[in-house]
Amino acid sequence: LGYTRLTAFLGLPRVLQTIHAAYPDIEISLLPLPDRELEEALAAELIDLALVTLPFETQTWPHHAIAFDPLRVAVDASLELPEVISLGDSRLPAILVAPFAAWPGTYRKVSARCEQLGVSPVFQESGNDALGRMAMALTGRYAALVSQIRGSQAPEGVSLHSPEGFEDIGFTTALCHGPHPSPWGQRVFATFAPEVNSGA
């Protein structure tokens, strides 16, 4: 079973618990990989199943949504902003998000929604450092866009808020198998997905 750093927090415990309950005598090997390598491992049949973050490059492969991680806005708590806030609110500093390359599908949606609000987000120069973005929010110069699970690690002095109109944008963890799944992979997948989602 392959997984990424993000899906280790969002979905992996539930998946392992379900597999162990259904197949108590099966030993599961876990393989942490970056998203791109996870896709390649599935295609090469090096792993049976993978926990991926949608949108995944090969969404035509069968997948079943396991969990959803919505977006949050991390700001300097001294701003005392409401729990739900529009990213176009003049009280917010510049919106800082991860590099476009980190999550292209999700951030295309973010960019489009920001454009509708007349907001131009600032993309972090490199890496996908949510803790770094939240630390920059403490300066008061930025409002950091992070996933809720990353926001749970926010440093003291940072408050989290729900961006209005972004409820449908975030990161979905899905269990996926490749184009030629093993019999075991098919059985386990069916445990989670009697009705398979096969497509974007």
Secondary structure, DSSP 8 states (H G I E B T S, - for coil): -EE-HHHHHTTHHHHHHHHHHH-TT-----EE--HHHHHHHHHTTS-S-EEEEES-TTTTS-EEEEEEEEEEEEEEGGG---SEE-TT-TTS-EEEE--TTTSHHHHHHHHHHHHHHT---EE-SSS--HHHHHHHHTTTSEEEEEEHHHHTT--TTEEEEEETT-TT-EEEEEEE--SS--HHHHHHHHHH-SS-B---
